[in-house]
């Protein structure tokens, strides 16, 4: 490059520097005009810078969103647990209220008890409740729920009692089929531990017509169970060699028992006869 050109370039640079560094009316006017010409480029560069800054900030957003999402999931799980506990408490309160109403409306005196033990080997035969002899219970007392007859009391301890269930073949009940004149003896039968035994109402007439779903209730005969307790419903009828049998579906779900009522059977006493004595005649004075 020629020396003249280099000298001209240096003079131009010096002029530009003086224009942007000196504070005079002329230089300020030149600066304003220059800013006006360059303003579109300045705005474009600012927008590009903001876009780049925003992009670098968005790189950290997924981590923050992940933390917020985890916090919300924990909160949702906490609220779900609270909701489940509330529903369980409400269901338990409704059960207790229903049992209380049933106990108050029952025509006989009853003691409420809670099931405290079930053994897998005797699941369909017996269970243990938390009331016993010192709580006023007696052997061979009927045990019921709002759904129907459960069984009767067996062995007693001071504050525990064994309940012999209807599904045990040793628990026999005099029962009849509503809507007919048929009655017989109902009991459970031996079955595998994993299968609920059927209830069988034996000693019925042969070749009778029974409607499936007919109620089976206690007759009150025998003195153990009061009359009119719902036992179950007829599933089907079977003819045997000497008599007929009805297969009965229990009204109570024995697998879900939690609370029961033990009925206190009041002994029937005859009213004492009153002996009337004739009034004695007055004896006249001698």
Beta strands, then each sheet from edge to edge (+ up, - down):
strand 1: 110-117
strand 2: 126-129
strand 3: 142-144
strand 4: 149-157
strand 5: 160-165
strand 6: 173-177
strand 7: 183-187
strand 8: 199-204
strand 9: 215-218
strand 10: 230-239
strand 11: 244-250
strand 12: 259-263
sheet 1: 1+ 2- 5+ 4- 3+ 12- 1+
sheet 2: 6+ 7- 8+ 11- 10+ 9- 6+
end
